[in-house]
Amino acid sequence: MPTLRPILTTIFFLFTVLKVSASSSVIFYNKCPHPVWPGIQPSAGKPVLARGGFKLAPNRAYSLQLPAL
């Protein structure tokens, strides 16, 4: 059992680091001829992103960085 402790500690550390650093981004594209207003609703206890929504002009894109899970 003493030989498993360093291995388990290393595995735990790697999963912790990977979870903290795993973030994503979402790109919204508006291909409509008129503006659209995407609304963003977070889960309970999570931060509000992009002030809850934004105006996206025609033929424009908006990149939103998502926090790590």
C-alpha positions as CSV (number, residue, x, y, z in Angstrom):
1,M,0.0,0.0,0.0
2,P,2.8,2.5,0.6
3,T,3.8,2.4,-3.1
4,L,0.3,3.4,-4.2
5,R,0.3,6.7,-2.2
6,P,2.6,8.6,-4.5
7,I,0.8,7.4,-7.6
8,L,-2.7,8.3,-6.2
9,T,-1.4,11.7,-5.1
10,T,0.0,12.4,-8.6
11,I,-3.3,11.3,-10.2
12,F,-5.3,13.5,-7.8
13,F,-3.0,16.5,-8.5
14,L,-3.3,16.0,-12.3
15,F,-7.1,15.8,-12.2
16,T,-7.3,18.9,-10.0
17,V,-5.0,20.9,-12.3
18,L,-6.8,19.8,-15.4
19,K,-10.2,20.7,-14.0
20,V,-9.1,24.2,-12.9
21,S,-7.4,25.0,-16.2
22,A,-10.1,23.6,-18.5
23,S,-12.1,26.5,-19.8
24,S,-13.8,27.0,-23.2
25,S,-15.0,29.7,-25.5
26,V,-18.2,30.0,-27.5
27,I,-18.4,32.0,-30.7
28,F,-21.8,33.5,-31.6
29,Y,-22.4,34.3,-35.3
30,N,-25.2,36.5,-36.5
31,K,-26.0,35.6,-40.1
32,C,-29.4,37.4,-40.1
33,P,-29.9,40.7,-41.8
34,H,-31.1,42.2,-38.5
35,P,-29.6,42.5,-35.0
36,V,-30.2,39.7,-32.5
37,W,-29.9,39.8,-28.7
38,P,-28.6,36.5,-27.3
39,G,-29.5,36.1,-23.6
40,I,-27.2,34.2,-21.2
41,Q,-28.7,32.6,-18.1
42,P,-26.1,31.0,-15.7
43,S,-26.8,28.1,-13.4
44,A,-27.6,28.8,-9.8
45,G,-24.5,30.2,-8.0
46,K,-22.5,30.7,-11.2
47,P,-21.3,34.2,-12.4
48,V,-23.4,36.1,-14.9
49,L,-21.5,36.2,-18.3
50,A,-21.6,39.1,-20.7
51,R,-23.9,41.1,-18.4
52,G,-26.6,38.5,-19.1
53,G,-26.8,39.1,-22.8
54,F,-25.7,41.4,-25.6
55,K,-26.7,42.9,-28.9
56,L,-25.1,41.2,-31.9
57,A,-25.2,43.3,-35.1
58,P,-25.8,41.6,-38.5
59,N,-22.9,39.7,-40.0
60,R,-20.9,39.9,-36.8
61,A,-19.4,37.5,-34.4
62,Y,-18.9,37.6,-30.6
63,S,-16.5,35.4,-28.7
64,L,-17.4,34.6,-25.1
65,Q,-14.9,33.0,-22.7
66,L,-16.5,30.5,-20.4
67,P,-15.2,29.8,-16.9
68,A,-13.8,26.5,-15.9
69,L,-16.3,24.0,-14.5
